[in-house]
Amino acid sequence: ANAQQTLIKAQNSYELAVSNLNNVIGLPLGTELTIKDELKYQKYPLSLDESIQYALNNRPDIAVANIAVESAQKNIQIAKAGNRPSVSASAATGWYDNDLPGADNNSWSIGVTATWNVFDSGLTKSQINQANAALEKAKEQARQTSDSVQLEVRSAYLSMKEAEKRIETSQVAVAQAQEDFKIAQVRYSAGVGTNIDVLDAQVALTTAKNNYNQALYDYNTSKA
């Protein structure tokens, strides 16, 4: 009865997981999926340092934080433009004549204007200080993002290595439980064992298989 309750909960969790997956990939929530692959162990080729570096180079949140720093740096240059003169150029052509249609009398002009706001009541300085503060804030946020990413990768990597060791030990436990179950069946058939011995061996085998599957699941999710 206890196992039946566990099965009901597991089936419900599976249905919810399938619905969430359908939602992620844009399928109707009630779509029935046929899973072709099974959980399996494939050794992860990268070291911890390599994994961290890969994350720093490819994680989108790192890219967003770096772009924010670059944008803040450009805003400083924009703010400093208030201390520089503004230069504009203009050019024009035209024609005039007292008679219509008359002969064309063309004219042209070129002009250059430079302005420099020397007295702005400290507005430019204030804008520069504000831009510098925004840059420091962006740098700090980028640093925090980098630290968070490294912590996430380190946590996942260590969890993966722990699950990897559990896979090895649980495989041994499954093999041992299978042998014990066979022995219990033989003893029961020979009349020197009881049905309880067979059931206990079967429970032990199921537990060992569950531990192995859980280790596989933890390994693959941490690797991902």
C-alpha positions in Angstrom: 0.0 0.0 0.0 2.9 2.4 0.8 4.5 1.6 -2.5 1.2 2.2 -4.3 1.0 5.7 -2.8 4.5 6.4 -3.9 3.6 5.2 -7.4 0.6 7.5 -7.6 2.7 10.5 -6.6 5.4 9.5 -9.1 2.8 9.2 -11.9 1.4 12.6 -11.1 4.8 14.2 -11.0 5.5 12.7 -14.4 2.3 14.1 -15.9 3.2 17.6 -14.5 6.7 17.3 -15.9 5.4 16.4 -19.3 3.0 19.3 -19.2 5.8 21.7 -18.3 7.9 20.3 -21.1 5.1 20.8 -23.6 4.7 24.4 -22.4 8.4 25.1 -22.8 8.6 23.7 -26.4 5.2 25.3 -27.4 3.1 22.1 -27.7 -0.5 21.7 -26.4 -0.2 20.8 -22.7 -2.1 17.6 -23.2 0.3 16.3 -25.9 1.5 12.7 -25.2 5.3 12.5 -25.6 7.2 9.3 -26.4 10.6 9.5 -24.8 13.1 7.7 -27.0 16.2 8.1 -24.9 16.8 6.8 -21.4 19.0 8.0 -18.5 22.5 6.9 -19.1 26.0 7.6 -17.8 28.4 9.5 -20.1 31.5 10.8 -18.5 31.7 14.6 -18.6 35.0 15.7 -20.4 35.6 19.1 -18.9 37.3 20.0 -15.6 35.8 22.4 -13.1 38.0 25.3 -14.3 37.1 24.5 -17.9 33.4 24.4 -17.1 33.6 27.7 -15.3 35.4 29.4 -18.2 32.9 27.9 -20.6 30.0 29.4 -18.6 31.7 32.8 -18.4 32.1 32.8 -22.2 28.7 31.6 -23.1 26.1 32.4 -20.4 23.7 35.0 -21.7 23.5 36.7 -18.2 27.2 37.3 -18.4 26.9 38.8 -21.8 24.1 41.1 -20.7 26.2 42.3 -17.7 29.2 43.0 -19.9 27.1 45.0 -22.4 25.7 47.1 -19.6 29.3 48.0 -18.6 30.2 48.9 -22.2 27.0 51.0 -22.4 27.9 52.8 -19.1 31.4 53.6 -20.4 30.0 55.1 -23.6 27.6 57.2 -21.5 30.6 58.8 -19.8 32.0 59.9 -23.2 28.6 61.3 -24.0 28.5 63.2 -20.7 32.0 64.6 -21.3 30.9 66.0 -24.7 29.3 68.9 -22.7 32.9 70.2 -22.0 33.7 70.3 -25.7 32.7 72.8 -28.4 29.9 72.0 -30.8 30.7 72.5 -34.4 28.1 72.5 -37.2 28.5 73.0 -41.0 25.9 74.1 -43.5 25.8 74.5 -47.3 23.1 75.9 -49.6 22.5 76.7 -53.3 19.9 78.9 -54.9 18.9 80.9 -58.0 17.2 84.2 -58.6 16.1 86.3 -61.6 13.9 89.4 -62.0 12.2 87.9 -65.1 10.4 84.7 -65.6 11.5 82.3 -66.8 14.6 84.3 -67.4 18.2 83.2 -67.1 19.5 81.3 -64.1 21.5 83.3 -61.6 23.0 80.6 -59.4 24.3 81.3 -55.9 25.8 79.1 -53.2 27.0 79.5 -49.6 28.9 77.5 -47.0 29.0 78.2 -43.3 30.7 76.7 -40.2 29.4 77.5 -36.7 31.2 76.6 -33.4 29.6 77.0 -30.0 31.1 76.4 -26.6 29.0 76.5 -23.5 31.6 77.6 -20.9 29.2 78.4 -18.1 26.6 75.7 -17.6 26.2 76.0 -13.8 28.1 72.6 -13.2 25.5 70.6 -15.2 28.1 68.8 -17.3 30.2 68.0 -14.3 27.2 66.6 -12.6 26.3 64.5 -15.6 29.8 63.1 -15.7 29.7 62.2 -12.1 26.4 60.5 -12.6 27.8 58.5 -15.5 30.8 57.5 -13.5 28.6 56.3 -10.7 26.5 54.3 -13.2 29.6 52.7 -14.5 30.7 51.6 -11.1 27.3 50.2 -10.4 27.3 48.3 -13.7 30.8 46.9 -12.9 29.6 45.7 -9.5 26.6 44.1 -11.0 28.7 42.4 -13.6 31.0 41.1 -10.8 28.1 39.8 -8.8 26.7 38.1 -11.9 30.1 36.5 -12.6 30.4 35.3 -9.0 26.8 33.8 -9.1 27.5 32.0 -12.4 30.8 30.6 -11.0 29.0 29.4 -7.8 26.2 27.8 -9.8 28.7 25.9 -12.0 30.8 24.9 -9.1 27.7 23.6 -7.2 26.5 21.7 -10.2 29.9 20.2 -11.0 30.5 19.0 -7.4 26.9 17.6 -7.3 27.7 15.8 -10.6 30.9 14.3 -9.3 29.0 13.1 -6.2 26.3 11.5 -8.2 29.0 9.9 -10.4 30.4 8.1 -7.3 26.9 7.1 -6.3 26.3 5.5 -9.8 29.4 3.3 -9.2 28.4 2.2 -5.7 24.7 1.7 -6.6 25.7 -0.5 -9.6 27.5 -2.8 -7.2 24.5 -2.7 -4.9 22.1 -3.6 -7.7 24.3 -6.6 -8.8 24.5 -7.8 -5.2 20.7 -7.4 -4.7 20.0 -9.3 -7.9 22.2 -12.2 -6.7 20.5 -12.2 -3.3 17.1 -12.2 -4.9 18.0 -15.2 -7.0 19.4 -17.1 -4.0 16.2 -16.3 -2.0 14.1 -17.7 -4.9 16.2 -20.9 -5.1 16.1 -21.4 -1.3 12.3 -20.9 -1.4 11.9 -23.4 -4.3 14.0 -25.9 -2.4 11.9 -25.5 0.7 14.7 -24.1 2.9 13.6 -20.5 2.6 10.4 -18.6 3.3 8.3 -16.4 1.1 9.2 -13.5 3.4 12.9 -14.0 2.5 11.9 -13.7 -1.2 9.9 -10.5 -0.6 12.6 -8.9 1.4 15.1 -9.7 -1.3 12.8 -8.2 -3.9 12.3 -5.0 -1.9 16.1 -4.7 -1.4 16.5 -5.2 -5.2 13.9 -2.5 -6.0 15.5 -0.1 -3.5 18.9 -0.6 -5.1 17.5 0.0 -8.6 15.7 3.2 -7.4 19.0 4.4 -5.9 20.8 3.7 -9.2 18.1 5.6 -11.2 18.2 8.5 -8.8 22.0 8.7 -9.1 21.6 8.7 -12.9 19.0 11.4 -12.7 21.1 13.6 -10.4 24.2 13.1 -12.5 22.5 14.1 -15.8 20.6 17.1 -14.4 23.8 18.4 -12.7 25.8 17.9 -16.0 23.1 19.8 -17.9 
